[in-house]
Amino acid sequence: MSKLPVIAIVDDDQSIREALDDLVLSCGYRSRLFSSAEAFLADDDRRAIDCMLVDVKMPGLTGIELQAVLNAEAAPRPPMIFMTSYRDERTRAAALEGGAFAFLGKPVDFNQLVLCLEEALEP
């Protein structure tokens, strides 16, 4: 039996983390919730993450800064799906140039997000 994919949800808004957690679980995946980029980086078991849902604007490190830190590491990085209420083209371009799998606006269209997750997790 293959292991269920693990989705990291990195968002400072608890209600959004919980809503995304419900969605991820309903898709048959497992989730790990992080209230900040720093909390994600401090996690010892990051290699178990198969995909990431990341808010762009958070206190402390932003999602784009988190992406830069992960890009600088030697370890493989899971696909990152960014979500933001701030839809400026410069941020979108920075995320995609940094290797983002997708860049979605909030409120997130759950059907679109599920499709992105399925594509990101394809072998």
WONORNOR-V387325 format. One record per run of one state. SS is the DSSP state (H for helix, E for strand, L for the rest). FROM is the first residue (numbers start at 0). TO is the last residue. If there is no record, write none. Layout:
ss;from;to
SS;FROM;TO
SS;FROM;TO
This chain:
ss;from;to
L;0;4
E;5;9
L;10;12
H;13;25
L;26;28
E;29;33
L;34;35
H;36;41
L;42;44
H;45;47
L;48;49
E;50;54
L;55;61
H;62;71
L;72;77
E;78;83
L;84;87
H;88;96
L;97;100
E;101;104
L;105;108
H;109;119
L;120;122
